[in-house]
Amino acid sequence: MARAANPRFLQAWLAALTEGQRFAGYVIWKSGARQWVNEHLEGYRLDEVEWLLYQHVAGGGTLEQVEERREAWMDCKYHFDVRFEIEGTMIYFETVLLRDDPEDPLISIVSVHLV
C-alpha cells in the first residue's frame, strides 16, 4: 500500500477515487487542473485519470502527505502529492483531502503539471 503519514487519510483518499468511479461528488477538479488534463492528456477523460491515480497509489505508489506552508492554502493543514507516468510522461498531481471520513470522503485535485 502507498505511504501517507496518516492511514485514515490514505484510506479516505483512495475511497474518494473509488466512489468517484460510481458516483459524482467525491472528486472535485479545480478549473486549472481540469484544463491542464484536457490540453495535455488528449484522449483521457477526467474519470480515467482519477482511476489511474487510484491504481498507482493502491498499487504501492507514494501518496506524499505534505504539511501546508503556503499562505494562500492555510485553510488546509496538508496537501497530498502523487507523481507517476502516463504514456511515458511524468506528471505531478496536487490534491487536497476535504473530508477525511473514509465513509464519506471528498478530495479536490487542485494542480496538475509536468514534473
Secondary structure, DSSP 8 states (H G I E B T S, - for coil): ----SSHHHHHHHHHHHHHHTTSTTSEEE-HHHHHHHHHHSTT--HHHHHHHHHHHHHTT---EEEE---GGGTTSSEEEEEEEEETTEEEEEEEEEEE--TTS-EEEEEEEEE-
